[in-house]
Amino acid sequence: MNSIAFRPAIPSDHVWIASLHTESWRSSYRGILPDAYLDEEITEERERLWKARFLTPDIDRRYMLLAEIKKELVGFVCVLLDEEPEWGACLDNLHVCPELKGQGLGRQLFAKATRWVMAKELGWPIHLWVFEANHPARRFYKALRGEVVEREIKEMPGGAKVPSLRYVWRDLGMLLNDLTFKD
């Protein structure tokens, strides 16, 4: 993989982030979310979401990091501390462009997010939601020893009701070890 540069996201990145978010969802969620949503509504809906996210206060309570190769966005991670604080930090988004999946970029982004959470809220766990039918993501989180702690039907954009699993990592030191371990 080419040299990756990481940098914090800024408000003017919202369209760029929304574009990769859209590409990632279209690649990963076909058959999980409605085709009409993935083919038509998603682009504008993701742009509105990311524009709004940059307008919310408490910027120090969220972490948005971009990964670029030759100034092209190839991945991003977003952590929200106040989304469901009773569960710890919420890893709300972890996306890598489809052609780079499986090459370690997701691990790098997750590791950087984990370090940030450890610096901001020592002792907090990390949690996330993943669609039950998203088997590649579930394999990734299982390999990192994520613990499934609940199942819920989530109402998603486009009107779909999707079975989803909450994964939790309580020991971030161990998670960081798993994320940075090289074979």
C-alpha positions in Angstrom: 0.0 0.0 0.0 1.2 3.5 -0.8 2.2 5.9 2.0 -0.8 6.9 4.0 -1.1 10.4 5.5 -3.5 10.9 8.4 -5.1 14.2 9.4 -8.0 15.5 11.4 -11.1 16.2 9.4 -12.2 19.8 8.9 -15.7 21.2 8.1 -14.9 21.6 4.4 -14.2 17.8 4.2 -17.9 17.0 4.8 -18.6 16.3 1.0 -15.5 14.2 0.6 -16.4 12.1 3.7 -20.0 11.7 2.6 -18.7 10.5 -0.8 -16.6 7.8 0.7 -19.3 6.9 3.2 -21.7 6.5 0.3 -19.3 4.4 -1.7 -18.6 2.2 1.4 -22.3 1.7 2.1 -23.1 0.9 -1.5 -20.3 -1.7 -1.5 -21.0 -3.3 1.9 -24.8 -2.9 2.4 -26.3 -4.1 -0.9 -28.9 -6.6 0.1 -29.1 -5.2 3.7 -30.4 -1.7 2.9 -33.0 -1.0 0.2 -31.6 -0.6 -3.3 -33.7 2.6 -3.9 -31.9 4.2 -0.9 -28.4 3.1 -1.9 -29.0 4.1 -5.6 -30.7 7.4 -5.0 -31.2 9.0 -1.6 -27.9 8.1 0.1 -25.6 10.7 -1.4 -27.7 13.7 -0.2 -28.6 12.1 3.1 -24.9 11.3 3.9 -23.9 14.9 2.9 -26.5 16.3 5.3 -25.4 14.0 8.1 -21.7 15.1 7.8 -22.4 18.7 7.3 -24.6 18.6 10.5 -21.9 16.7 12.4 -19.4 19.5 11.8 -21.9 22.1 13.1 -22.5 20.4 16.4 -20.8 21.9 19.5 -18.3 20.1 21.7 -15.8 19.4 18.9 -13.4 18.1 21.6 -15.9 15.3 22.4 -15.6 13.8 18.9 -12.7 12.4 16.8 -12.7 12.5 13.0 -9.6 11.4 11.3 -9.0 11.0 7.6 -6.6 8.7 5.8 -5.2 9.9 2.5 -3.0 8.5 -0.2 -1.7 11.2 -2.6 -4.3 13.6 -1.2 -7.1 11.2 -2.0 -9.4 10.1 0.8 -9.1 6.4 1.3 -10.5 5.9 4.8 -11.9 7.7 7.9 -12.9 7.0 11.4 -15.3 8.9 13.7 -15.7 8.5 17.4 -18.4 10.2 19.5 -17.9 10.3 23.2 -21.4 11.5 24.1 -23.5 9.2 21.8 -24.1 6.5 24.4 -21.7 7.3 27.2 -23.1 4.6 29.4 -21.4 2.2 27.0 -18.3 4.3 26.6 -17.0 5.8 23.4 -19.0 5.1 20.3 -17.0 4.2 17.2 -19.7 5.6 15.0 -17.9 5.2 11.6 -14.9 3.2 10.3 -14.8 3.1 6.6 -12.1 2.2 4.1 -12.5 2.5 0.3 -13.5 -1.0 -1.0 -10.4 -1.6 -3.0 -8.2 -1.2 0.1 -10.1 -3.4 2.5 -8.1 -6.2 4.1 -4.7 -4.3 3.8 -4.5 -3.0 7.4 -5.9 0.5 7.0 -9.0 -0.2 9.1 -6.8 -1.5 11.9 -4.6 1.7 11.7 -7.7 3.9 11.9 -9.2 1.9 14.8 -5.8 2.0 16.6 -5.6 5.8 16.3 -9.2 6.1 17.5 -8.5 3.8 20.5 -5.4 5.9 21.5 -7.6 9.0 21.3 -10.3 7.5 23.6 -7.6 6.3 26.0 -6.2 9.9 26.2 -9.7 11.6 26.5 -11.5 9.2 28.8 -9.2 6.8 30.6 -10.9 3.6 31.5 -13.7 3.9 29.1 -14.7 1.1 26.8 -15.4 1.4 23.1 -18.6 0.2 21.5 -20.1 0.1 18.0 -23.1 -1.2 16.1 -22.7 -3.5 13.1 -25.4 -4.9 10.9 -25.9 -8.6 11.7 -25.7 -9.5 8.0 -22.4 -7.6 7.5 -20.3 -10.7 7.9 -16.9 -9.2 6.7 -17.2 -6.5 9.4 -18.2 -9.1 12.0 -15.2 -11.2 11.2 -13.0 -8.2 11.6 -14.5 -7.3 15.0 -14.4 -10.9 16.2 -10.7 -11.2 15.3 -10.2 -8.1 17.5 -12.0 -9.9 20.3 -15.0 -7.7 20.3 -17.8 -8.9 22.6 -21.4 -9.0 21.3 -23.5 -7.7 24.1 -26.9 -7.0 22.5 -29.0 -7.3 19.4 -31.4 -4.7 18.3 -33.5 -3.9 15.3 -32.3 -0.5 14.1 -34.4 1.9 12.0 -32.1 3.0 9.2 -32.2 5.8 6.6 -34.3 4.5 3.6 -36.8 3.0 6.0 -35.1 -0.4 6.6 -35.4 -2.1 9.9 -32.1 -4.0 10.2 -30.9 -6.5 12.9 -27.8 -5.0 14.5 -25.3 -6.1 17.0 -23.5 -4.0 19.6 -19.8 -4.9 20.1 -17.9 -3.7 23.1 -14.2 -3.7 24.0 -13.7 -3.1 27.7 -9.9 -3.5 27.8 -8.5 -0.9 25.4 -4.9 -1.8 26.2 -5.6 -5.4 24.9 -7.5 -4.0 21.9 -4.6 -1.7 21.0 -2.3 -4.7 21.2 -4.6 -6.7 18.8 -4.8 -3.7 16.4 -1.1 -3.1 16.2 0.1 -6.7 16.3 2.0 -7.6 13.1 2.2 -11.2 11.9 
